[in-house]
Each structure stands twice: as C-alpha cells, then as structure tokens.
Amino acid sequence: MTPTLLRILFGLMWAVLGVLASWVSFVSLQKQAQSINPKDTALLKKLPKVMAGRIIKMLLIALAIYLALRMNIVYALVFVVALTITTLVLVINLNRQTNKLFDDRN
C-alpha cells in the first residue's frame, strides 16, 4: 500500500470511530435517561451507576483522542469533528422527534 492510501484509510477509520463513539454514547445516555423515574425512591441508587458509565465513556473517548494524537494530529481532528457532528445530528433528530410528539399530544 502506498503511504497516501494508508493515510486516507487511517483517516476514514478515525472518522468511523468518532461516529461510533458518538452514537454509542448518545444511545446509552438516552436509554439511561428514559429509565430514570423521578417518583422512584431507588433513583439515588441508580445515579452512581449512570455517572460511572458516563465517566468511563468519557475516559474511552479521551484515550481514543490520545491514540489518534500519537498517530497524527490530523487523525485526532478527524475523530473529534466526526464525534461532534454526529452528536449534533443526533441531538437535532431527538429534538425534532420530541417536538413532534409534544405537538401531536396538544
């Protein structure tokens, strides 16, 4: 393989990893948020588990950024941009779905 092709493949790999990291993090956060019931007295027992999961995900993303930086700063930027854009798209889609459900109820 030529060095240029290898750089492109690594860039694509980091972009895909950024999209997957964002999607996994967002979906797990969404499921955790839906499982929380404010009337539930066991809510305080669930909170440390939720927080530990978020911290672990944040540390894994930090590790991915570190590894990408060790390879090349461009790969880290590709990862962060893919992560950010995917998160933005997921939030916008969730907001639209929530607004549509709210409008349908009224």
Backbone hydrogen bonds, N-H to C=O, Kabsch-Sander energy under -0.5 kcal/mol:
donor,donor_aa,acceptor,acceptor_aa,energy
6,L,2,T,-2.2
7,R,3,P,-2.2
8,I,4,T,-2.2
9,L,5,L,-2.5
10,F,6,L,-2.5
11,G,7,R,-2.3
12,L,8,I,-2.5
13,M,9,L,-2.4
14,W,10,F,-2.4
15,A,11,G,-2.0
16,V,12,L,-2.7
17,L,13,M,-2.5
18,G,14,W,-2.0
19,V,15,A,-2.2
20,L,16,V,-2.8
21,A,17,L,-2.6
22,S,18,G,-2.1
23,W,19,V,-2.6
24,V,20,L,-2.9
25,S,21,A,-2.2
26,F,22,S,-2.7
27,V,23,W,-2.8
28,S,24,V,-2.3
29,L,25,S,-2.1
30,Q,26,F,-2.5
31,K,27,V,-2.4
32,Q,28,S,-2.3
33,A,29,L,-2.4
34,Q,30,Q,-2.1
35,S,31,K,-1.5
36,I,32,Q,-0.7
36,I,33,A,-0.6
40,D,37,N,-1.9
43,L,40,D,-1.1
44,L,41,T,-0.6
45,K,42,A,-0.6
46,K,42,A,-1.3
47,L,43,L,-1.6
49,K,45,K,-0.5
50,V,46,K,-2.2
51,M,47,L,-2.7
52,A,48,P,-2.6
53,G,49,K,-2.2
54,R,50,V,-2.1
55,I,51,M,-2.5
56,I,52,A,-2.5
57,K,53,G,-2.2
58,M,54,R,-2.3
59,L,55,I,-2.5
60,L,56,I,-2.3
61,I,57,K,-2.1
62,A,58,M,-2.3
63,L,59,L,-2.4
64,A,60,L,-2.2
65,I,61,I,-2.4
66,Y,62,A,-2.4
67,L,63,L,-2.7
68,A,64,A,-2.5
69,L,65,I,-2.5
70,R,66,Y,-2.1
71,M,67,L,-1.3
72,N,68,A,-2.9
75,Y,72,N,-0.6
76,A,72,N,-1.4
77,L,73,I,-2.2
78,V,74,V,-2.5
79,F,75,Y,-2.5
80,V,76,A,-2.6
81,V,77,L,-2.7
82,A,78,V,-2.5
83,L,79,F,-2.5
84,T,80,V,-2.6
85,I,81,V,-2.8
86,T,82,A,-2.2
87,T,83,L,-2.1
88,L,84,T,-2.4
89,V,85,I,-2.5
90,L,86,T,-2.5
91,V,87,T,-2.4
92,I,88,L,-2.4
93,N,89,V,-2.4
94,L,90,L,-2.4
95,N,91,V,-2.5
96,R,92,I,-2.3
97,Q,93,N,-2.4
98,T,94,L,-2.6
99,N,95,N,-2.6
100,K,96,R,-2.4
101,L,97,Q,-2.4
102,F,98,T,-2.4
103,D,99,N,-2.7
104,D,100,K,-2.3
105,R,101,L,-1.4
106,N,102,F,-1.1
